[in-house]
Every structure is written in structure tokens, then in C-alpha cells.
């Protein structure tokens, strides 16, 4: 692996970790706040709705459906990651090549 590709992968990985951490934290705080505001009467009133929602997930037990969904999700995740790495690597190469072409003494 070339040095620029390694740097690109590290940059993209760190940015993704920061973004995912931010959204996961927001999601967790939102669920926590919903739990604080949830009272027993509201939960009991919506019990049938919650139960039906949980029972509707039986459709996802199918192996071909699960396999296809997992394949597409991983393809999007890995493909997106590789595309972002390619773009960042390309931008770094442009910056390195342009830096070599700029004559600092001429500008001053």
C-alpha cells in the first residue's frame, strides 16, 4: 500500500469515526430522553402498537431476504468507504503535485 493511500484511509476512517460517534451519541441521548418522558399510562395505551411492531419483524427471518439485505448494505458501506478513500487520495496527490510545481521564491 502506498503512503498516500494509507494516509487517505486513516483520514477517512478518523472522520467516519467522529461522525458516527456524534450521531450515535445523539441517538442515545434521544432514546434516554424518551425514556425519561415515558410514563406507564402512555406505555400501556400504546402496548398493542409496540407489540405489533415487534411481531412484524418476523418477515425478516427469511435467509434469502437477510442475505440480500446484508449484501447490499455491506456493498454500500464498503463501496462508499473505498470511493471516499479514492477521492481523498486523489486530492492529496493533487496537493502534493501542485506543491512541487509552485516556486516559492517567485511568489515572494
C-alpha positions in Angstrom: 0.0 0.0 0.0 1.4 3.4 -0.9 1.9 6.0 1.7 -0.7 8.4 0.2 -3.3 5.6 0.2 -2.5 4.8 3.8 -2.8 8.4 4.9 -6.1 8.7 2.9 -7.5 5.6 4.7 -6.5 6.9 8.1 -8.1 10.3 7.4 -11.3 8.9 6.1 -11.5 6.3 8.9 -11.0 9.0 11.6 -13.6 11.3 10.0 -16.1 8.5 9.8 -15.4 7.6 13.5 -16.1 11.2 14.5 -19.3 11.4 12.5 -20.7 8.1 13.6 -19.8 8.8 17.2 -21.6 12.1 17.1 -24.8 10.6 15.6 -24.7 7.6 17.9 -24.4 9.9 20.9 -27.3 12.0 19.7 -29.4 8.8 19.1 -28.6 7.5 22.6 -29.4 10.8 24.2 -32.7 11.0 22.3 -33.7 7.5 23.5 -32.7 8.4 27.0 -34.8 11.5 27.0 -37.8 9.5 25.6 -37.3 7.0 28.4 -37.4 9.8 31.0 -40.6 11.3 29.5 -42.3 7.9 29.1 -44.9 7.2 31.7 -46.7 3.9 32.5 -50.1 5.2 31.2 -48.6 6.1 27.8 -46.8 2.8 27.5 -49.9 0.8 28.4 -52.0 2.8 25.9 -49.5 2.0 23.1 -48.8 -1.5 24.2 -50.6 -3.1 21.2 -48.8 -0.9 18.8 -45.4 -1.7 20.3 -46.2 -5.5 20.3 -47.4 -5.4 16.6 -44.2 -3.6 15.6 -42.0 -6.2 17.3 -44.0 -9.1 15.8 -43.9 -7.6 12.3 -40.1 -8.3 12.3 -40.9 -12.0 11.6 -40.8 -11.1 7.9 -37.0 -10.5 8.2 -36.3 -14.1 9.3 -36.1 -15.3 5.7 -32.5 -16.3 4.8 -32.5 -15.1 1.2 -34.0 -11.7 2.3 -31.4 -11.4 5.1 -28.6 -12.4 2.8 -29.6 -10.0 0.1 -30.1 -7.1 2.5 -26.8 -7.8 4.2 -25.0 -8.0 0.8 -26.5 -4.7 -0.4 -25.8 -2.9 2.9 -22.1 -4.1 3.0 -21.7 -3.2 -0.6 -22.9 0.3 0.0 -20.8 0.7 3.2 -17.6 -0.8 1.8 -18.1 0.7 -1.7 -18.8 4.1 -0.2 -15.7 3.9 2.0 -13.5 2.9 -0.9 -14.9 5.7 -3.0 -14.3 8.3 -0.3 -10.7 7.0 0.2 -10.2 7.2 -3.6 -11.3 10.9 -3.7 -9.3 11.8 -0.6 -6.2 10.1 -2.1 -6.7 11.9 -5.4 -7.0 15.2 -3.6 -3.8 14.5 -1.6 -1.9 13.6 -4.8 -3.1 16.8 -6.4 -1.9 18.9 -3.4 1.5 17.1 -3.4 2.0 17.6 -7.1 0.9 21.2 -7.0 3.2 21.9 -4.1 6.2 20.7 -6.2 5.2 22.9 -9.1 4.9 26.1 -7.0 8.1 28.2 -6.9 8.1 29.9 -3.5 10.9 32.4 -4.4 8.9 33.6 -7.4 5.9 34.4 -5.3 7.9 36.5 -2.8 
